[in-house]
Amino acid sequence: MAIYLDNASTTFPKPACVAEAVYRYLTEVGGNGQRGDHAAAYAADELLYDLRCRLAKFFHAEAPQQVIFTKNVTEALNLFLFGLLKPNDHVLLSPLEHNAVMRPLELLRMRGVTYSFLPCAPDGLISPDGLDALVQENTVLLLVNHASNVCGTVQPLEELAAFCRRHRLLFAVDAAQSAGLVPIDMKRSHLAALAFTGHKALLGPMGTGGLILTDEIGRRVRPLIAGGTGSKSHLYSMPDFLPDRLEAGTLNLPGLAGLYAALGWLEEAGLDAIREKELALTQLFLEGLRPLEEEKKLVILGRKDRSKRLGVVSVRLLKKDQALVAQALAQDYGIYTRVGLHCAPAAHKALGSFPEGSIRFSFGHFNTPADADAALRALHELC
C-alpha cells in the first residue's frame, strides 16, 4: 500500500464524513442556492449560510456574509488582488510566495502596480525588525504566505500586524497551507483579507475555497467575475452587498457540503491535537534526516526543528538527481512526494534551492511514525 506524503498538494485520505456529505448532497439534496422556491433550494441556502457561519467562527471573522466562496485559494487571491489594487499601488510581499500570488501581481505590474520582497532569514522566517525602511509613500498592502508550501515555515502574524498598523497598511494572508492546522484570528491579527482553500489541511474536497474580507475592504474590492447571483435579478449590474457582489455563478454545492463536514470533523478532533501529531512526525523525520545532512548528501530547507513550522519538509539532494530519486521513491518504495519548484520559484530563490528545487515530504493527520520511518529508510538507501 502506498505511503502518501504529498499532503501539501492536497490532503489524502479525507475523513469518511467528507465523502459521505458530498454523496448525500448529490443524491438527497441537489438544489442550487438562491435559485428556487422549493425544499431543495432552501436546503442549499441553509448549507451556504451555515458554512459561512462556521467559517466566520473558525477564523474569527466579523460576519458570515463576508465569507466569499471560490473554487480555490488561487481564485480567492486573484479576486482580492485584481479587485483591490490600482495603478501606482505598491505591495510588500514575503519572499516565499506561491505563484497564486506572483502571477497575478506580474499581470498587475503591467498595469502599473509594483511590489517588493521583505527580507527573510535562511530558514524562511520574516522578522518585523528593520522593515520600516521598505515602506514607500504608495505602499498599500502587506501580503504574506502564512506557511510556506516549500519549507513549512510559519510567519508571525501578530508581529507583522503591528508593523502594518504602524504604517497604516492593509494586511492580507494566503492561508493555503495553514488553514486547518494553525489557529488564525482575523480580528487579533487585524487581517483585511484571508484567502483559503478547502482541499489541504481543512480536509475538504478539491474545488472549494474562499476569501474572507473585513466589511470595509469588502466594499472596496471590485468583482472579478460578474453574472447571476439569484438576487437582484432585475439589475444588469452586480448586487451592492456581500457576499453576492463578489460571488457570481453556481457554486460547488456538493464540495461545500463536504467542506462543512470536514470543518465539523476538525472541530471535534481539535486543531491542537492535529497539529501536535503532525509536528511529532515532523520532528521524527527531521532527526532522521540529520545524519544525511551531516554527510553532505542533502540540505534541509527551512527550519531544522519543529518550532514555527508545519509538517512540510523539503530536501535538496547534493549528490543525486532529485527527479530520479523522487521517481524511485514512488515506483520502488511506494512513497508519494513532490519534486521540483512546487509552483513557488520565489520561495526557492529565497531558500537557495533555485533552479533545481527540492523533494518535498509533507505529513498529514493520517500519516504514522511508520510512514516517516519508511521514508527515511528509503532516503538513506537512495542517497
Beta strands, then each sheet from edge to edge (+ up, - down):
strand 1: 3-4
strand 2: 67-70
strand 3: 90-93
strand 4: 114-117
strand 5: 139-145
strand 6: 170-174
strand 7: 193-197
strand 8: 209-213
strand 9: 298-300
strand 10: 312-317
strand 11: 335-336
strand 12: 338-340
strand 13: 358-362
sheet 1: 1+ 11+
sheet 2: 2+ 8- 7+ 6+ 5+ 3+ 4+
sheet 3: 9+ 10- 13+ 12-
end
